[in-house]
């Protein structure tokens, strides 16, 4: 996860942006800005939609966050997977 200031610094280098709507399980991404909108955890499912593996999704997001800027729109964000702050004594 990156801070707002980090993203603002990168804006000047963002050109030829491509927006895609894809199944996250099919992608291999490096050095990208990624915005995901997964189904909300613990929310009612729409009729006819396939099951969503929330645990697998967060595993992939954790992996992607190592070398990508990952933003996730989620009602109950699972912060346990991401180290937001690091302190040393």
ChimeraX attribute file (.defattr): number of C-alpha atoms within 10 A of each C-alpha:
attribute: neighborCount
match mode: 1-to-1
recipient: residues
	/A:1	18
	/A:2	12
	/A:3	9
	/A:4	8
	/A:5	8
	/A:6	11
	/A:7	12
	/A:8	10
	/A:9	10
	/A:10	10
	/A:11	9
	/A:12	8
	/A:13	8
	/A:14	9
	/A:15	7
	/A:16	6
	/A:17	7
	/A:18	5
	/A:19	8
	/A:20	6
	/A:21	6
	/A:22	8
	/A:23	7
	/A:24	13
	/A:25	9
	/A:26	7
	/A:27	8
	/A:28	7
	/A:29	12
	/A:30	13
	/A:31	11
	/A:32	12
	/A:33	16
	/A:34	16
	/A:35	12
	/A:36	14
	/A:37	10
	/A:38	16
	/A:39	17
	/A:40	15
	/A:41	15
	/A:42	9
	/A:43	9
	/A:44	8
	/A:45	13
	/A:46	9
	/A:47	6
	/A:48	6
	/A:49	7
	/A:50	8
	/A:51	9
	/A:52	13
	/A:53	11
	/A:54	14
	/A:55	9
	/A:56	11
	/A:57	15
	/A:58	16
	/A:59	11
	/A:60	13
	/A:61	21
	/A:62	15
	/A:63	11
	/A:64	19
	/A:65	19
	/A:66	12
	/A:67	14
	/A:68	17
	/A:69	18
	/A:70	17
	/A:71	15
	/A:72	13
	/A:73	12
	/A:74	13
	/A:75	13
	/A:76	10
	/A:77	12
	/A:78	10
	/A:79	8
	/A:80	7
	/A:81	11
	/A:82	12
	/A:83	8
	/A:84	10
	/A:85	5
	/A:86	5
	/A:87	4
	/A:88	3
	/A:89	2
